[in-house]
Amino acid sequence: MHKVVLPCKLALASLLFAACVTINVYFPAQAAEKAADQIIDQVTGSTPGPVPGKTPPQTSNGPVHDTLLRTALAAIVETLVPAAHAQGNANLDIDSPEIRVITASMSERYRQLEKYFASGAVGLTSNGLIDLRDQGAVPLPERAAVKRLVAEDNTDRSALYAAIARANGHPEWEADIRQTFARRWIARAQPGWYYQEGGAWKQK
């Protein structure tokens, strides 16, 4: 009997410690991806894509008492740290006045930039911005305007990531939000568009 109780206590202590650590460093990655997709849809006028689903639970092939132990420990942790569970199911706030103004500005500018994305003149960078990839693909009379559009869009993009972090009460999330958007801009780019990966330009 004692051989079973001791491992149970150790497992419980380890699980509770891990839960506490998770709370301290928590960033809602799934909620951030959902928020990024919603804003990208607003900017580009695209049809919303599927919301990333949760990882399906894995079944255990171990003994029945192991399964019961895990179930009991999960119930205890759920009782002790309900806030962490609530955070995991929450959405990020992307509806502040500042975010709405920035998103509207980017949406208006996207109508002018879209053809340059399609031609390969402008591409998506790996840090959530855009860049003039091939100046030669832009007619000479349009080059100054394209450079201005790229600079203005990058200003809005940086302001957007900071605004989302502030709107959710976590300015320290700005870098994580930027990286999340960088991945989602590329994932949702149209075929033929260029994007950066590993310091090199690639075409979808």
Buried (B, 14 or more C-beta within 10 A) or exposed (E): EEEEEEEEEEBBEEBBEEBEEEEEEEBBEBBBBBBBBBBBBBBBEEEEEEEEEEEEEEEEEEEEEEEEBBEEBEEBBEEEBEEBEEBBEEBBBBEBEBBEBBBEBBBEBBEEBBEBBEBBBBBBBBBBBBBBBBEEEBEEEEBEEBEEBBEBBBEBBBBBBBBBBBBBEBEEBBEBBBBBBBBBBBBBBEEEBBBBEEEEBEEE
